[in-house]
Amino acid sequence: MSKIISDEYLAFIRAKPCLVSGKRPVDADHLSARGFGSGKRNDFTAVPLQRKYHSERHQIGDEKFQARYNLNLWRCAAELLYEFFLEREESK
Protein backbone atom coordinates (compact mmCIF):
# COMPACT_ATOMS: atom_id res chain seq x y z
CA MET A 1 0.00 0.00 0.00
CA SER A 2 1.35 3.39 -0.93
CA LYS A 3 0.98 6.69 0.86
CA ILE A 4 -2.10 8.82 0.34
CA ILE A 5 -1.20 12.34 1.39
CA SER A 6 -3.58 15.30 1.25
CA ASP A 7 -2.75 18.49 3.12
CA GLU A 8 -6.12 19.88 2.01
CA TYR A 9 -7.97 16.96 3.62
CA LEU A 10 -5.95 17.22 6.85
CA ALA A 11 -6.82 20.93 7.05
CA PHE A 12 -10.50 19.99 6.58
CA ILE A 13 -10.26 17.44 9.43
CA ARG A 14 -8.45 19.89 11.73
CA ALA A 15 -11.25 22.43 11.19
CA LYS A 16 -13.84 19.95 12.50
CA PRO A 17 -14.83 19.51 16.15
CA CYS A 18 -13.68 16.47 18.13
CA LEU A 19 -15.82 13.38 17.58
CA VAL A 20 -15.95 12.82 21.36
CA SER A 21 -16.12 16.25 22.99
CA GLY A 22 -17.32 18.45 20.13
CA LYS A 23 -14.51 20.88 20.96
CA ARG A 24 -11.44 22.24 19.18
CA PRO A 25 -8.51 22.18 18.58
CA VAL A 26 -8.14 18.63 17.28
CA ASP A 27 -5.50 16.30 15.89
CA ALA A 28 -6.02 14.56 12.57
CA ASP A 29 -5.85 11.04 14.01
CA HIS A 30 -5.10 8.45 11.31
CA LEU A 31 -7.02 5.18 11.65
CA SER A 32 -4.72 3.54 9.13
CA ALA A 33 -1.06 4.22 9.78
CA ARG A 34 1.94 2.37 11.13
CA GLY A 35 4.11 4.34 13.47
CA PHE A 36 5.17 7.97 13.55
CA GLY A 37 6.03 9.30 10.09
CA SER A 38 4.97 6.00 8.60
CA GLY A 39 5.41 5.12 4.97
CA LYS A 40 1.96 3.47 5.20
CA ARG A 41 0.09 6.71 5.93
CA ASN A 42 -3.37 7.31 4.47
CA ASP A 43 -4.67 10.82 5.19
CA PHE A 44 -8.17 9.88 4.03
CA THR A 45 -8.53 7.72 7.15
CA ALA A 46 -8.02 10.67 9.53
CA VAL A 47 -10.67 11.67 12.07
CA PRO A 48 -10.79 14.74 14.34
CA LEU A 49 -9.93 13.95 17.96
CA GLN A 50 -8.64 16.22 20.68
CA ARG A 51 -5.14 15.25 21.75
CA LYS A 52 -6.27 13.50 24.97
CA TYR A 53 -8.71 11.28 23.02
CA HIS A 54 -6.15 10.66 20.29
CA SER A 55 -3.72 9.41 22.94
CA GLU A 56 -6.43 7.41 24.73
CA ARG A 57 -7.42 5.61 21.50
CA HIS A 58 -3.85 4.50 20.97
CA GLN A 59 -3.51 3.41 24.60
CA ILE A 60 -6.70 1.34 24.92
CA GLY A 61 -7.25 0.32 21.28
CA ASP A 62 -10.04 0.99 18.83
CA GLU A 63 -12.53 -1.56 20.14
CA LYS A 64 -12.54 -0.26 23.73
CA PHE A 65 -12.40 3.35 22.59
CA GLN A 66 -15.40 2.95 20.28
CA ALA A 67 -17.40 1.15 22.97
CA ARG A 68 -16.54 3.77 25.59
CA TYR A 69 -17.71 6.67 23.41
CA ASN A 70 -20.34 4.85 21.33
CA LEU A 71 -18.54 5.59 18.07
CA ASN A 72 -17.82 3.73 14.88
CA LEU A 73 -14.57 5.40 13.83
CA TRP A 74 -14.54 3.95 10.32
CA ARG A 75 -18.11 5.12 9.71
CA CYS A 76 -17.13 8.58 10.95
CA ALA A 77 -14.10 8.57 8.65
CA ALA A 78 -16.28 7.57 5.68
CA GLU A 79 -18.85 10.30 6.43
CA LEU A 80 -16.12 12.93 6.72
CA LEU A 81 -14.55 11.81 3.45
CA TYR A 82 -17.93 12.00 1.73
CA GLU A 83 -18.52 15.50 3.16
CA PHE A 84 -15.08 16.66 1.99
CA PHE A 85 -15.59 15.52 -1.60
CA LEU A 86 -19.20 16.75 -1.70
CA GLU A 87 -18.08 20.24 -0.60
CA ARG A 88 -15.35 20.23 -3.24
CA GLU A 89 -17.82 19.20 -5.93
CA GLU A 90 -20.36 21.84 -4.87
CA SER A 91 -17.73 24.60 -4.92
CA LYS A 92 -16.93 23.98 -8.61
Secondary structure as the mmCIF struct_conf table of DSSP 4:
data_model
#
loop_
_struct_conf.conf_type_id
_struct_conf.id
_struct_conf.beg_label_comp_id
_struct_conf.beg_label_asym_id
_struct_conf.beg_label_seq_id
_struct_conf.end_label_comp_id
_struct_conf.end_label_asym_id
_struct_conf.end_label_seq_id
STRN STRN1 ILE A 4 ILE A 4
HELX_RH_AL_P HELX_RH_AL_P1 ASP A 7 ARG A 14
TURN_TY1_P TURN_TY1_P1 ALA A 15 ALA A 15
BEND BEND1 LYS A 16 LYS A 16
HELX_LH_PP_P HELX_LH_PP_P1 PRO A 17 CYS A 18
TURN_TY1_P TURN_TY1_P2 LEU A 19 SER A 21
BEND BEND2 ARG A 24 ARG A 24
STRN STRN2 ASP A 27 HIS A 30
BEND BEND3 LEU A 31 SER A 32
BEND BEND4 GLY A 35 GLY A 35
TURN_TY1_P TURN_TY1_P3 PHE A 36 GLY A 37
TURN_TY1_P TURN_TY1_P4 GLY A 39 LYS A 40
STRN STRN3 ASN A 42 ASN A 42
HELX_RH_3T_P HELX_RH_3T_P1 ASP A 43 THR A 45
STRN STRN4 ALA A 46 LEU A 49
HELX_RH_AL_P HELX_RH_AL_P2 ARG A 51 ILE A 60
HELX_RH_AL_P HELX_RH_AL_P3 ASP A 62 TYR A 69
TURN_TY1_P TURN_TY1_P5 ASN A 70 ASN A 70
HELX_RH_AL_P HELX_RH_AL_P4 LEU A 73 GLU A 90
TURN_TY1_P TURN_TY1_P6 SER A 91 SER A 91
#
